[in-house]
Amino acid sequence: MILKKYCFLYFFALLFFQTIKAQNKESKTIDSLQTERLKEVVISPLYINTDLQNAPASIGILSKKDLLQNNATDISTVINTIPGVFMQSANFTTTRISIRGIGARTPYGTNKIRAFYGSIPLTSGNSETVIDDIDLENISQVEIIKGPLSSVYGAGLGGAILISPQLSKAQGQNAGISTVFGSYGLIKNTLNYSLNEKQGSLNLSYHKLQTDGWRENSAYNREGITLAGELFKRKNSKLIYFSNYTYLKSFIPSSINKTMFENNPRSGAPTWVASKGYKEYKSTLGGLAYDFKINENIQNSTSVFINYKDSNEPRPFDILRQYTFAAGARTQFSGSFKVKETENQFITGIEYFSDHYKGNTFQNLYQQNNGQGSLQGNQLTENGQKRHFYNIFSQIRTLLSRQFEIQAGLNYNKTAFELENHTLNSNQKYSYDCILSPQLSLLFKTSKERTLYFSASRGFSLPATEETLTSEGTINTDIKPESGYNFEAGGKFYFFNKKLYTEFAVYRMEIKDLLVAKRVGDDQYVGINAGKTVHEGIEITLKHNWPINSFFTINSYFSGSLGNYEFKEYVDNGNDFSGNKLTGVAANKVNAGLTFNTRSGVYFSADYQFVDEIPLNDANTAYSDSYNLINIKAGYGFEILPSLRTNFAAGINNLTNEKYASLILPNAVAVGNATPRYYYPGLPVNYYGTISLNYLF
């Protein structure tokens, strides 16, 4: 079956190539000075080489332009254009990211994937990752490393998400204001100011985003301030600073069952509506990074960070208060050296992370509050966790010839934590065995514009807190981290004078000691290592710049991923699920889009997404339906005055008003005679407009 799907993707790509080849013959008559090449993509300077084409790994890139392609409020739309990456989003605060099926079975949120904002980890000591707090207009680029192919970023099974803060680029001063407004009371206002001088720079931004929501109990409000820049800029050194403060209050409609999804998708779960359940928190993160050149061959980058979060979450079954404080540091040396005539490049360093967590639950007396929603009662539980780890990493790149190079890496992880259960008056300390994660890659350059690679790597994923506990709330010392080996082959090619970029990857990963958190109460889980999963598939990306004439240009893209994700060995309570499809992820996904540009500043874009059906439970007895989404946008950007520029745009998302589940709850448990609540309905057809002004001093 998977082979047939691969063949379909191959023939689709072949048809695309033939169309481009015919178009390219026609474009030869156009003045070459008026055609544009696709820009070569530069990736994180913390990686061993900064040229995407020469990186022997599958790395999805979202540029500033990509991030603002839709309505500049929801990152899930643009992240899903990357093949192999699937971000489900019920609203701005309830999301889940999976990469090649890794993390798909997480009940709520994202884990098994590490994320960084600059050099600040966005992944907590509890293995949870939240990237939604950062406003899209404060991001210059997003890189998604798929699979455990980077020793430098922790060798996570799913990979890593690297978010680059927006730093001031243009010389002098720049100020801007923008507004987004749309259906269901959506409004977002952004103010920003940047300064770039010889000795330093700053980029200061404030945003406020709110919406009434389209479902019951789904109003959302977020505002934040971001500050980033550089100080003490010299020829061989600079200090980078960045910080972000976010306040958020998001009401939660929760998931609904199939009958409600089909007949009244605007409804929320009755108990969440009655309790007016919500999540509210304040989050602050800040960091400093000092880069300096030691000599002609060695440089160092050292950073420190803090991250604090104070959260309050009234839920129908209790009220959860959480406090988290994290701090850490990272230093790495990079450089080059020669052995005879062979050139080598290297990175080596260490990362330390410490996380202190405290959580309390209280009775929720909403049923006694005369319809006013949640009311805090007596304390039920109190617990805390201290967790710390360090990663020692190294990576080397050896250029054996002009055509052939080899890269190797190694990550060493040691993790320990302490669990405090004040309710049971217990304190437990535990540490996992040391984990070694090697990586080896081969890269062959058939020409300056075409490369092939092969990689083999090992990765791991640490259990979240609930996955380490017994039914009594103590640590199960038999729990092991998940681990697996990933094998991948791929290629990256430019064609037609760099007007077409293509990329493909074929991979296979087997994971053992599969972590399963079994729900035994409203907010209680028991973790077990239940078996093995296999993840395999093929991904393809095509990007092309079509020069029609000196006035019109079309940019197009196509990305597709075909996967086979299944349980290789999995027996749970006597039920053998071996051979079943992996829960919570669509095996197949396709994205395509066109942007029509004119020299006058008028533009039009359209994009399409197909998502295959998703298994809702491990037994594969229920599936969500596949769906197709179409979004369109038109705009006009022009100069009002020589230093004042404006942009107007309007768009329609879900043009065909498709009914679909934008997020599913894997293995939802039915309560009493009720049916399982698997579904978070996606937005119906909705409209938005944007306007911005930018002034360069």
HELIX and SHEET records of a PDB file:
HELIX    1   1 ILE A    2  SER A   27  1                                  26    
HELIX    2   2 SER A   32  GLN A   34  5                                   3    
HELIX    3   3 LEU A   52  ASN A   54  5                                   3    
HELIX    4   4 LYS A   64  LEU A   67  1                                   4    
HELIX    5   5 SER A   76  ILE A   79  1                                   4    
HELIX    6   6 LEU A  136  ASN A  138  5                                   3    
HELIX    7   7 SER A  151  TYR A  153  5                                   3    
HELIX    8   8 SER A  183  GLY A  185  5                                   3    
HELIX    9   9 LYS A  258  ASN A  263  1                                   6    
HELIX   10  10 PRO A  270  SER A  275  1                                   6    
HELIX   11  11 TYR A  366  GLN A  368  5                                   3    
HELIX   12  12 THR A  465  THR A  468  5                                   4    
SHEET    1   A 5 ILE A  59  SER A  63  0                                        
SHEET    2   A 5 ILE A 139  LYS A 146 -1                                        
SHEET    3   A 5 GLY A 159  PRO A 165 -1                                        
SHEET    4   A 5 ARG A 114  TYR A 117  1                                        
SHEET    5   A 5 ILE A 120  PRO A 121 -1                                        
SHEET    1   B 2 VAL A  85  SER A  89  0                                        
SHEET    2   B 2 THR A  95  ILE A  99 -1                                        
SHEET    1   C 2 THR A 110  ASN A 111  0                                        
SHEET    2   C 2 GLU A 128  THR A 129 -1                                        
SHEET    1   D23 SER A 426  SER A 431  0                                        
SHEET    2   D23 PHE A 404  ASN A 421 -1                                        
SHEET    3   D23 GLN A 376  LEU A 399 -1                                        
SHEET    4   D23 THR A 342  ASN A 364 -1                                        
SHEET    5   D23 ASP A 318  VAL A 339 -1                                        
SHEET    6   D23 ILE A 298  ARG A 315 -1                                        
SHEET    7   D23 TYR A 278  LYS A 293 -1                                        
SHEET    8   D23 SER A 237  PHE A 251 -1                                        
SHEET    9   D23 TYR A 220  LEU A 231 -1                                        
SHEET   10   D23 SER A 201  THR A 211 -1                                        
SHEET   11   D23 LEU A 186  ASN A 196 -1                                        
SHEET   12   D23 GLY A 172  GLY A 182 -1                                        
SHEET   13   D23 ASN A 686  LEU A 696 -1                                        
SHEET   14   D23 LEU A 644  ASN A 653 -1                                        
SHEET   15   D23 TYR A 627  LEU A 641 -1                                        
SHEET   16   D23 VAL A 602  VAL A 611 -1                                        
SHEET   17   D23 ASN A 588  THR A 598 -1                                        
SHEET   18   D23 PHE A 552  ASP A 572 -1                                        
SHEET   19   D23 GLY A 531  PRO A 547 -1                                        
SHEET   20   D23 LEU A 500  LYS A 512 -1                                        
SHEET   21   D23 GLU A 482  PHE A 495 -1                                        
SHEET   22   D23 ARG A 450  SER A 461 -1                                        
SHEET   23   D23 ILE A 435  SER A 447 -1                                        
SHEET    1   E19 SER A 426  SER A 431  0                                        
SHEET    2   E19 PHE A 404  ASN A 421 -1                                        
SHEET    3   E19 GLN A 376  LEU A 399 -1                                        
SHEET    4   E19 THR A 342  ASN A 364 -1                                        
SHEET    5   E19 ASP A 318  VAL A 339 -1                                        
SHEET    6   E19 ILE A 298  ARG A 315 -1                                        
SHEET    7   E19 TYR A 278  LYS A 293 -1                                        
SHEET    8   E19 SER A 237  PHE A 251 -1                                        
SHEET    9   E19 TYR A 220  LEU A 231 -1                                        
SHEET   10   E19 SER A 201  THR A 211 -1                                        
SHEET   11   E19 LEU A 186  ASN A 196 -1                                        
SHEET   12   E19 GLY A 172  GLY A 182 -1                                        
SHEET   13   E19 ASN A 686  LEU A 696 -1                                        
SHEET   14   E19 LEU A 644  ASN A 653 -1                                        
SHEET   15   E19 TYR A 627  LEU A 641 -1                                        
SHEET   16   E19 VAL A 602  VAL A 611 -1                                        
SHEET   17   E19 ASN A 588  THR A 598 -1                                        
SHEET   18   E19 PHE A 552  ASP A 572 -1                                        
SHEET   19   E19 ASN A 575  ASP A 576 -1                                        
SHEET    1   F 2 LEU A 515  GLY A 521  0                                        
SHEET    2   F 2 GLN A 524  ASN A 529 -1                                        
SHEET    1   G 2 ILE A 614  PRO A 615  0                                        
SHEET    2   G 2 TYR A 623  SER A 624 -1                                        
SHEET    1   H 2 ALA A 661  ILE A 664  0                                        
SHEET    2   H 2 TYR A 679  PRO A 681 -1                                        
END                                                                             
